[in-house]
């Protein structure tokens, strides 16, 4: 069983685009006709450039190899070009290809992927969701409205969710960490207060910040949120300074979570050694794939840390997250995005029911990708999957972050 062919499909979810502007799906085929699907979450270059990287990684390091040799192929990619260090784009390309290899292996053996990773540890996986506007909400006003956020939170609790994430503390800028505006701190506190009042103890609050603050600014914000006991304070400073993030973790009485922008065990190990976070959030389409994150889960056990796989992409990466989540003992929960397009793209192969996901018992990833649907929605823009803004924090007029999916402008 040797890897033979690669196809890359860049598909764009319909507006409002929850999950990013586009998703990069990879389809691998073997000489004996078995097909596997993966998804690359790497987003630091545009889709045309990323397609070329994916094709190069496959042709250079994987074509003609058995999909069983995941460790060997990872070492080839990790060491390529005399590097032997994390490379966000190259490892992102490999991550999606690696997921597809596991899909092939599961199908070849007639077993779900988690059965090949040590078996099924978790029969149900706790899901969490970001808060998005309800149908009767004004989307432009939602992101700065504690009242609408509380209504959305109550609706999600009504669907069975026991954890909900929100991010009123923007902006994310290319300038690195900034000191939050006082009005941003006040708005963040108002969100926590309104949502906690709406859901009581029926759901955990997950406070997203995504790396936009200085160390001092993150501490200042985090301490203001402590009375509402969020389950986590997500990526309070940029992800490249574990020792500084550890200062935040020591100064606030909230668990710190990080990981969606990290890649390979090398970067996650720095977080664990520094005591920077007790919750790791790997994005499997970026972080090195399923096997690499199985190693990270084992490292995290030693530090009494938990995993909460991240998702701001399509449902193929979600499927990979679920198989990893099913196989590890230190799982906290897994992010999910429920849209008609996510569901249709995998023909309903995975679902959230009552706030939990049941791992599939069908071979491979347990999903059937609707290839025709993916090809019918090509991405024709020139933007990146997600983009930082150039303008600095606005200390006069306030700030708003539109949930990662602003009104399309391309």
URLINUR-V967492 format. One record per run of one state. SS is the DSSP state (H for helix, E for strand, - for the rest). FROM is the first residue (numbers start at 1). TO is the last residue. Records with the same first field share a line. If there is no record, write none. Layout:
SS=FROM-TO / FROM-TO
//
This chain:
-=1-2 / 12-22 / 31-34 / 41-46 / 62-69 / 80-87 / 110-111 / 117-124 / 131-138 / 143-145 / 159-162 / 167-172 / 174-177 / 179-181 / 200-203 / 209-212 / 214-214 / 229-231 / 235-236 / 238-241 / 252-255 / 259-263 / 275-278 / 281-289 / 303-305 / 308-314 / 328-330 / 332-333 / 337-339 / 346-351 / 354-355 / 358-363 / 365-370 / 377-377 / 379-388 / 390-410
E=3-11 / 23-30 / 35-40 / 112-112 / 125-130 / 163-166 / 173-173 / 178-178 / 204-208 / 213-213 / 232-234 / 237-237 / 256-258 / 279-280 / 306-307 / 331-331 / 334-336 / 352-353 / 356-357 / 364-364 / 378-378 / 389-389
H=47-61 / 70-79 / 88-109 / 113-116 / 139-142 / 146-158 / 182-199 / 215-228 / 242-251 / 264-274 / 290-302 / 315-327 / 340-345 / 371-376
//
